[in-house]
Amino acid sequence: MEFICKKRGIKVNFVPIIGETADLPEQYDYVIASEFLEHCWNPLTVLRYLVSKTKKYGLVYISDFYDDCKGEDPSHLKHNNIYQDIAFKFHNYEACGIEPYQSDLNNIIKIWKKYE
């Protein structure tokens, strides 16, 4: 993502997060959570923190892959299997302070908006 933005001359400040803990220094207009929540011991704690660092009306891009949380990929934590249930996942994501905003070409909600 950072490479593509630089290549197109789009000035974006990327702040990478390593692991489940971070100390982000400010509020952001956009937060990208791409393919890592399924690796977290407590994805909702991480998501709540990221949402808390998102400005009001900011966008949170979430790409997750809970479908493989069956123990086949050891980095996808098996206890996150519960998030395969879309209704459960949406309820919990919304409880973090975001609402569905835009879906991708496959009609999968990827962009959420913070309204609080």
N, C-alpha and C positions, 0 to 999 in steps of 0.2 A: 504494500500500500504506500509506504513512504517513498519507495523507488518510483512508482507511477506518478505520484504528486510532484516529485522533483523533476522528473522527465517532462512533465507537462507545464512546468513553471508555476505550480500551485504552491503557495507558501503556507505550510501547515506545520505546527509544532507537535512533533510526535514525542510522547512520554511513555516509554515502554515500562511494563510492570513485570517483574520477575517473581514468580511464586504467588502465593495468595495474599501477601501483605504488601502494602505500599503506603507511601506518604506523599500523596500528590499535593503539590504546592499551591494550587489555585482551583477555581471553578472553570469548567470547559463547556464550549458550545456543543461539541460532539465527543462522544466516547465510543470507541470500537472495542468490542469484546468478541474476538474472532477465534473460534475453535479452541477455547480453553476452559470454559465453565465445567465441562464434563470431566476435567482432570482435577478439579478442586474438591477438597474434603467437604467444604460447605459452600456450594456455589451461591446460595442466596445471601450469605454474609458478604461475599465478594461483590455480588451485584448491588446490594444495598449501598456498599461503600462507593462503588463507581457512580451510582445514581446520585448519591450525596455530593459528589464532585461535578455533577452536571448542572449547568445553569437552568433556571426556570425556562421552559419551552425548548430546552436543548434536546438533541437527538442521541439515542443510544442504539448503535448497530450491534445486534447480537446474532452471531452465527454459532450454533451449537450442534453437537452430534451425540445426543444421548442414546441413539439407537444402538450403539455399539457398547453400551455399559452392561454387558452380560458376562464379563470376565474373559472374553476372547482377546481383547486388547488390554493388557494389564495397566496401561496408563489411563484408561477410561474407568473410573472407579465404579465398582459394581453397585454400591449403594445409591448411586445417582440414576440408576435404572428407573426410579419412580418418576423422573422427569420426561419419560417417553409418553406418559399420559398428557396429551396436549392441554386438556382442561385444567389439570393439576398444575402444569407448568405455567400456563397463562395466569391462573389465579395467583400463584406465588410471585410471578414477575410483576403483575399489577400491584401486589401488596408491597413491592419495593418502591412504588411511586411512579411507575411508567405505564403507558397505555399503548396498545398496538397503533401504529401510524402508517406503515407502508410495507407491502409485501414484495417479494422478488418475482421473477418471471414464472416460477413454479408455484406461485400463490402461497408462499411461506412467509409469514411475518418475520422480517429481519430488522426493521427500523421501528423503534419505540420512542415515544415522546414523553418528556417529563412535564407534567402540568402543574405540579405543586411548587 
